[in-house]
Amino acid sequence: MNIVTFEQAKKLKKLGFDRETSDIYWMDGDMEENYGRFDWNNQNDEDCISAPSASEALQWIRDNKGIYCGVGCGYDVDNEIYYHGHFFTDNPYFVCEDIYGNTYHQAESDLLDAVLTYLIEKI
């Protein structure tokens, strides 16, 4: 599973993502971040940040923010497979530049970064 980065998780929380996930980041003393799987009932909610997969985060953005976003694949001129992410904003004529990656997971994570940056700047 492609878990979001700590920075992505913080941005998702800022945007209102509050689902309990099996993976979390949490603040622990002097440490900036920790990662693990914990029982939400045994954690201080303010110290815990949900760590969904990138796919779950993008689905939440589609469902709750009304932005279509997804990753596709194609062939380049050398018949090499590449992956590209794209999103449509609330202006139906604007499409973010395609975001390319060598792997599906990289394109998905880069797409999530781009969409989160757009949403954070928008608020």
Steps between C-alpha positions, in 0.01 A plus 500: 500500500623849416453693828497880476805687624498683832473836319210375288326367813532841671349673194215250483424563867501876436246444219272301731599138443398335825450135417650249737753295308700198606819697435574825682773752562526635850702759686714357776704729722798645317447284195347680204309199382447133561315252289314190597182304535315574818162477659342846473327443833837495675638815338456871563313615189685831490832318474380258232481567131328253268731339247278367220633354180548749218207332323273552803609864526427565132160329533419722801597807295272389215211431739538798735671772299340436161828480314549225248849359531656179380799319360519341158768342289620525146786425264771744401668512158731213600200287604601534864211511746465818705248608759336839519277666753259782423220687667215724399420789728165666565556690175416229242727656240811486715703183518816477704804418295555128483728368772725219381663221697691183428271298725131513576567569869734789422252659258222454757703659780611789277140555391388508864769763572374714211133474600575570868708804406215628283242449777716654776568807283128527425399533868 
